[in-house]
Amino acid sequence: MRITTPILAIAACLSGAAVVRAEETTPSADNVSYFRDVLPILRGKNCTGCHQPAKRGGEYVMTEFAGLLKGGESGSAAIVPGKPAESYLIELITPRDGKADMPKEAPPLNEAEIATITKWIEQGALDDTPASNRPQYDADHPPIYMAPPVLKSVEYSPDGNLIAVSGYHEVLLHKADGSGLAGRLVGQSERIEAARFSADGKFLAVAGGSPGRFGELQIWDVAERKMKLSVMVGYDTCYGASWSPSGKMVAIGCSDNTVRAFDVESGKQILFSGAHNDWVLGTTFSTNSDHVISVSRDMSMKLVEVATERFIDNITSITPGALKGGLICIDRNPTKDELLCGGSDGQPKIFKMVRTEARKIGDNANLIREFAAMPGRVFGVAYSPDGGRIAAVSSNDGTGQVRVYKADDGAVLWQVDVPEGGMYTVDFSPDGKTVAAGGFDGDVRLYNAADGTPIKRFTPVQVTGQTVAAQ
């Protein structure tokens, strides 16, 4: 698999008298580093989730260094370099009778974390963020593209009016016919791995993050173009966001081998499963929202009960050789608990969720159907709205393919080769008449779902180095 990083013009840098650049100050072993020591605490406690440009809790923005020092609506300076006793942030994070004002509705920072922040302020509250990590983006300062981003996610809204397209630091909302940009949802995560609409179309769940730094689950109000919730998760990118049919939960996969689910109102983690042995790349819920199903690079699809967080079953066979490589993507039949997956062996497969036969060593009893192999690895799969067809996309040595099969007998209805690069994501329109796909070259391709006739191809971002406003 070829991996590329979008090339972008850096549009904004932090400024302000209190900012000291990395090349000006290199922390010694005795110094507390903002970037190395303090920022991970703020992310780990979700401080930056509630206090960022897209979600300004108390009008306090902690992701921008100047804003971190300045403070919010209280009017008090959050950080006074060299004077922790005069820094309002220290007052807010210091527990009294076991409780602290911040983080809000969460356990307080521990003594070591508070001591680290206090010592950093005592030492002058210097910013040693590397220059490459300084750019900050928001709705008023969106990314400026010099090349299209690799597309990891395209998703139709339930009403069929929009397509959510993954970008860099943002999700781009396009009119479904490709006629123009309708909105830009700009957040912290530089990588967007999955963007999924809730069943009513009111919200968009986004899984992403910054590799080696943090993972993030975002929930956006689509109509208002505002972030409803941000939850920081671990220290690497998150994948495979999915909504429960009830609309109350969102599940994600993580590179720490875990599956997690969150209450979308409170942001509280309500499920944690460590059953996998490798990165979890895709998730989906059962039809009645009581189970989460996940796929992983460990060559397995697993079933976990939400209420008890209990691992129930390996849906796929775990016999060596039953699967030739990891699983990458998953989708559930819209009307029943049958699960479509794809991965490294290039063969889309459908499995039943609940085992109905006695387990035997080496069996693959839950397998319903294997489809003809595609070239390379399957990176994206999708059921049609009626469950009668499936779409899959693949990547093979720099080329891609889009293919649609009949779900009941596996017949190939059509396929389109894409010589410009691998294809990583696919979705059916809600009326089942159009297939949208995207991948390496950054273009969204729309096909007639009946026969694969190309309808439109468009680049979701402007790549002239100039910003583009939403219509």
C-alpha positions in Angstrom: 0.0 0.0 0.0 1.3 3.4 -0.9 0.9 6.1 1.7 1.1 9.8 0.9 0.7 12.9 2.9 -1.1 15.9 1.3 1.1 18.9 0.6 -0.3 22.1 2.0 0.6 25.7 2.2 0.9 26.7 5.9 -1.7 29.4 6.3 -1.2 30.5 9.9 1.3 30.4 12.7 0.9 31.2 16.4 2.0 34.7 17.3 2.3 36.9 20.4 4.9 38.3 22.7 4.7 35.3 25.1 5.5 32.8 22.3 9.1 31.6 22.2 9.9 29.5 19.2 11.6 26.1 19.3 14.7 27.4 17.6 15.1 30.1 20.3 14.6 27.8 23.3 15.6 24.2 23.6 14.6 22.7 26.9 17.3 21.0 29.0 16.8 17.7 30.8 15.7 19.7 33.9 13.2 21.9 32.0 9.6 21.0 31.6 8.7 21.0 27.9 5.3 22.4 26.8 5.2 20.2 23.7 6.6 17.1 25.3 5.2 17.2 28.8 2.3 19.7 29.2 0.4 19.4 25.9 -0.1 15.6 26.3 -1.7 16.2 29.7 -4.1 18.8 28.2 -5.0 16.4 25.4 -5.2 13.3 27.6 -7.7 15.0 30.0 -9.7 16.2 27.0 -9.0 19.9 27.9 -8.3 20.7 24.3 -11.4 18.8 23.2 -13.7 21.3 25.0 -11.5 24.4 24.5 -10.5 24.6 20.8 -11.4 26.9 17.9 -14.3 24.7 16.8 -15.8 24.4 20.4 -14.8 27.4 22.6 -15.9 26.3 26.0 -15.9 29.4 28.2 -14.4 31.3 25.3 -11.1 29.7 26.2 -9.0 28.2 23.4 -6.2 25.9 24.7 -5.0 24.6 21.3 -3.5 28.0 20.4 -0.6 29.0 22.6 -1.5 32.7 22.8 -5.1 31.8 23.8 -3.9 29.3 26.4 -2.0 32.0 28.2 -4.7 34.7 27.8 -7.7 32.9 29.3 -11.4 33.0 28.6 -14.6 34.8 29.6 -13.5 35.2 33.2 -11.1 37.9 32.2 -8.3 36.5 34.3 -5.0 35.5 32.8 -5.0 31.8 32.6 -1.2 31.6 32.7 1.2 34.2 34.0 4.7 33.1 33.0 6.9 32.6 36.1 4.0 33.1 38.5 1.9 30.0 39.0 0.2 31.5 42.0 -1.2 34.2 39.8 -2.2 31.8 37.0 -5.9 31.2 37.0 -5.4 27.8 35.3 -3.7 26.5 38.4 -6.7 27.5 40.5 -9.1 25.7 38.2 -7.2 22.4 38.1 -6.3 22.2 41.8 -8.6 19.8 43.6 -10.5 20.8 46.8 -12.1 18.0 48.7 -11.3 15.7 45.8 -12.9 17.9 43.2 -11.6 20.5 40.7 -13.3 23.0 38.5 -11.5 21.7 35.5 -11.7 19.3 33.7 -15.4 19.8 34.0 -17.4 16.7 35.0 -14.3 14.6 35.0 -11.7 13.3 37.5 -9.2 16.0 38.4 -5.6 15.9 37.3 -3.3 13.9 39.5 -0.6 15.5 41.7 2.2 14.7 39.2 0.3 16.3 36.3 -0.4 19.5 38.3 3.2 19.6 39.4 4.4 19.4 35.8 2.1 22.3 34.7 3.1 24.3 37.8 6.8 23.8 37.2 6.4 24.7 33.5 4.8 28.0 34.5 7.5 28.6 37.1 10.1 28.2 34.4 8.5 30.8 32.2 5.8 29.0 30.4 7.8 28.8 27.2 6.5 27.4 23.9 8.8 24.8 22.4 6.4 23.5 19.9 8.3 22.5 16.7 7.6 24.8 13.8 6.0 22.0 11.8 3.3 21.6 14.5 2.4 25.3 14.9 -0.3 25.9 12.3 -3.8 26.2 13.7 -6.9 26.0 11.5 -10.5 27.0 12.2 -13.6 28.1 10.2 -12.1 31.5 9.6 -8.6 30.1 8.7 -9.3 26.8 6.8 -6.5 24.7 5.3 -5.1 25.9 1.9 -4.3 23.1 -0.4 -1.5 22.8 -2.9 -2.5 19.2 -3.8 -5.7 17.2 -3.2 -5.8 15.1 0.0 -6.0 11.4 -0.2 -9.6 10.5 0.4 -10.3 8.1 3.2 -14.0 8.7 3.5 -17.0 9.6 1.4 -20.5 9.4 2.9 -24.0 10.5 1.6 -26.3 12.3 4.0 -29.5 10.3 4.7 -31.6 12.8 2.7 -29.2 12.5 -0.3 -28.4 16.2 -0.4 -24.8 16.1 0.8 -21.6 14.1 0.5 -19.2 14.3 3.4 -15.6 14.1 2.1 -12.5 13.7 4.3 -9.9 16.4 3.9 -6.9 17.7 5.9 -8.0 19.0 9.3 -11.6 19.1 8.0 -14.6 17.4 6.5 -15.9 19.0 3.4 -19.6 19.0 2.8 -20.4 18.9 -0.9 -23.7 19.0 -2.7 -24.4 15.4 -3.6 -24.4 16.1 -7.4 -20.9 17.5 -7.1 -22.0 21.0 -8.1 -20.4 22.9 -5.2 -19.1 23.1 -1.7 -21.8 23.5 1.0 -19.7 23.7 4.1 -16.3 23.1 5.8 -16.1 21.4 9.3 -12.6 22.4 10.4 -11.1 20.8 13.6 -7.9 19.7 15.3 -7.4 16.3 13.7 -5.1 16.5 10.7 -6.1 13.1 9.5 -9.8 12.3 8.9 -10.3 8.5 8.6 -14.1 8.3 8.8 -17.0 10.7 8.7 -20.5 9.2 9.2 -23.9 10.8 9.4 -26.4 9.9 12.1 -29.6 8.2 10.8 -31.5 11.4 11.0 -28.8 13.4 9.3 -28.6 15.9 12.0 -25.1 15.0 13.2 -21.8 13.8 11.7 -19.4 11.6 13.6 -15.7 12.0 12.6 -12.9 9.7 13.6 -9.3 10.9 13.1 -6.4 12.4 14.9 -2.7 13.2 14.4 -0.4 10.2 14.1 1.8 9.6 17.2 0.1 12.5 19.1 -3.6 12.0 19.6 -6.8 10.4 18.4 -10.1 12.2 18.3 -13.8 11.6 18.0 -15.7 14.6 16.8 -19.5 15.1 16.7 -20.7 17.9 14.5 -24.1 19.6 14.2 -24.6 19.5 10.4 -27.1 22.3 10.0 -25.3 24.7 12.3 -21.8 23.6 11.1 -20.7 23.6 14.7 -18.9 21.0 16.8 -21.1 19.4 19.4 -18.5 17.2 21.0 -14.8 16.4 20.9 -13.3 13.5 22.8 -9.5 12.9 22.8 -8.6 9.2 22.6 -5.1 7.9 23.2 -2.0 8.9 21.3 -2.7 7.9 17.7 -5.3 8.2 15.0 -8.8 6.7 15.4 -10.7 4.8 12.7 -14.0 3.4 11.6 -16.6 5.6 13.3 -20.1 4.2 13.3 -23.5 5.2 14.8 -25.8 3.0 16.7 -29.2 2.7 15.0 -30.6 4.3 18.2 -28.6 7.4 17.5 -27.3 7.5 21.1 -23.8 6.0 20.7 -20.8 6.2 18.4 -18.2 3.5 18.2 -14.6 3.9 16.9 -11.6 1.7 16.4 -8.2 2.6 17.8 -4.5 1.8 17.0 -4.0 0.6 20.6 -6.0 -2.5 19.6 -9.2 -1.3 21.3 -12.8 -0.7 20.4 -14.6 2.1 22.2 -18.1 3.5 22.2 -19.3 6.9 23.5 -22.5 8.4 24.6 -23.1 11.2 22.1 -24.8 13.6 24.5 -22.2 13.5 27.4 -19.1 12.2 25.6 -18.8 9.5 28.3 -17.1 6.3 27.3 -19.6 3.5 27.7 -17.7 0.6 26.0 -14.1 -0.4 26.1 -12.9 -3.7 24.5 -9.4 -5.0 24.2 -10.2 -8.2 22.5 -8.2 -7.5 19.3 -4.5 -8.0 18.9 -3.8 -5.3 16.4 -5.2 -2.0 15.1 -9.0 -1.8 14.9 -9.9 -0.2 11.6 -13.7 -0.6 11.3 -16.8 -0.8 13.5 -20.6 -1.2 13.2 -23.5 -1.8 15.5 -26.1 -4.5 15.4 -29.6 -3.6 14.2 -30.9 -3.1 17.8 -27.8 -1.3 19.0 -26.9 -3.9 21.7 -23.7 -5.2 20.1 -20.6 -3.7 18.4 -18.9 -5.6 15.6 -15.3 -4.7 14.7 -12.6 -5.6 12.2 -8.9 -5.5 12.7 -5.5 -6.0 11.2 -5.3 -9.1 13.4 -7.4 -11.0 10.7 -10.6 -11.2 12.8 -14.1 -9.8 13.1 -15.3 -9.7 16.7 -18.6 -9.3 18.5 -18.9 -7.4 21.8 -22.0 -6.8 23.9 -22.5 -3.1 24.7 -24.2 -3.3 28.1 -21.6 -5.6 29.7 -18.6 -4.8 27.5 -18.2 -8.6 27.2 -16.5 -10.2 24.2 -19.0 -12.7 22.7 -17.5 -14.3 19.7 -15.0 -14.4 16.8 -17.4 -14.1 13.9 -14.7 -14.9 11.4 -12.7 -18.1 11.7 -9.4 -17.7 13.7 -7.9 -20.8 12.2 -4.5 -19.9 10.6 -4.9 -19.5 6.9 -8.7 -18.9 7.0 -8.1 -15.3 6.3 -5.0 -14.2 4.3 -4.3 -10.9 5.9 -6.0 -8.3 8.0 -9.5 -6.9 7.7 -9.9 -3.2 6.9 -13.5 -2.3 6.4 -17.0 -3.3 7.5 -20.7 -2.5 6.8 -23.9 -4.0 8.1 -26.9 -5.0 6.0 -29.5 -2.2 6.4 -32.2 -4.6 7.5 -30.6 -7.5 9.2 -27.5 -8.6 11.2 -25.4 -9.7 8.3 -21.9 -8.2 8.0 -19.9 -7.3 4.9 -16.2 -6.9 5.3 -13.1 -6.5 3.1 -9.3 -6.6 3.6 -5.9 -7.7 2.5 -7.0 -10.8 0.6 -9.1 -8.7 -1.8 -12.3 -10.8 -1.3 -15.4 -9.1 0.1 -17.3 -11.5 2.4 -20.6 -11.6 4.2 -21.0 -13.2 7.6 -23.9 -13.7 9.9 -23.5 -12.0 13.2 -24.9 -14.7 15.5 -23.5 -18.3 15.4 -26.3 -20.9 14.8 -24.2 -24.0 14.7 -22.1 -25.7 17.3 -18.5 -24.5 17.3 -16.0 -26.8 15.8 -12.2 -26.3 15.8 -11.3 -24.7 12.5 -14.8 -24.0 11.3 -15.9 -20.8 9.5 -19.6 -21.4 10.2 -20.7 -17.8 10.2 -19.5 -17.2 6.6 -22.5 -16.7 4.2 -20.8 -15.7 1.0 -17.4 -15.0 -0.5 -17.2 -12.7 -3.6 -14.8 -12.8 -6.5 -11.5 -11.3 -5.5 -10.6 -7.8 -6.5 -7.1 -6.8 -7.5 -5.1 -5.9 -4.4 -6.6 -5.0 -1.0 -10.2 -4.0 -0.4 -10.3 -0.8 1.5 -13.9 0.1 1.4 -17.3 -1.7 1.3 -20.9 -0.6 1.3 -24.4 -2.2 1.1 -27.0 -0.6 -1.1 -30.0 0.8 0.8 -32.1 -2.2 0.1 -29.3 -4.7 0.9 -29.5 -6.2 -2.6 -26.1 -5.1 -3.8 -22.7 -4.4 -2.4 -20.0 -2.0 -3.6 -16.3 -2.5 -2.9 -13.1 -0.6 -3.8 -9.6 -1.8 -3.9 -6.0 -0.7 -4.3 -3.3 -2.6 -6.1 0.2 -1.4 -6.8 -0.8 2.2 -7.6 -4.1 1.5 -9.4 -7.6 1.1 -8.1 -11.0 -0.5 -8.9 -14.6 0.1 -8.1 -16.9 -2.9 -8.3 -20.6 -3.7 -7.6 -21.9 -7.2 -6.9 -25.3 -8.8 -6.4 -25.5 -9.6 -2.7 -27.5 -12.8 -3.0 -25.4 -14.7 -5.5 -22.2 -12.8 -5.8 -22.6 -11.9 -9.5 -20.4 -9.0 -10.6 -22.8 -6.3 -12.0 -20.0 -3.9 -13.1 -16.5 -2.8 -12.4 -14.4 0.3 -13.3 -10.6 0.4 -13.2 -9.0 3.6 -11.9 -5.5 3.9 -13.2 -4.9 7.2 -11.3 -4.5 5.5 -8.0 -5.9 3.2 -5.3 -9.5 3.6 -4.2 -10.1 3.7 -0.4 -13.8 4.6 0.2 -17.2 4.0 -1.3 -20.9 4.6 -0.6 -24.3 4.3 -2.2 -26.7 7.2 -2.4 -29.8 6.8 -0.3 -32.0 6.2 -3.4 -29.5 3.5 -4.5 -29.0 5.1 -7.9 -25.5 6.5 -7.5 -22.2 5.2 -6.2 -19.6 7.6 -4.8 -16.0 6.6 -4.5 -12.7 8.3 -3.6 -9.0 7.5 -3.1 -5.4 8.3 -3.8 -5.7 11.0 -6.4 -8.2 13.1 -4.2 -11.1 13.1 -6.7 -14.6 12.1 -5.9 -16.1 9.9 -8.6 -19.9 9.4 -9.1 -21.1 6.4 -11.0 -24.5 5.2 -12.1 -25.2 2.3 -9.7 -27.0 0.3 -12.3 -24.2 -0.1 -14.8 -21.1 1.9 -13.6 -21.5 4.7 -16.2 -19.4 7.7 -15.0 -21.7 10.6 -13.9 -19.2 13.1 -12.6 -15.7 13.5 -11.2 -14.7 16.4 -9.1 -11.9 17.6 -6.8 -13.4 18.4 -3.4 -10.9 21.1 -2.5 -9.4 24.1 -4.4 -5.8 23.4 -5.2 -4.7 26.8 -6.5 -3.4 27.9 -3.2 -6.4 30.2 -2.6 -9.2 29.6 -0.1 -12.6 28.8 -1.4 -15.8 29.8 0.4 -18.8 27.5 1.0 -21.9 28.4 -1.0 
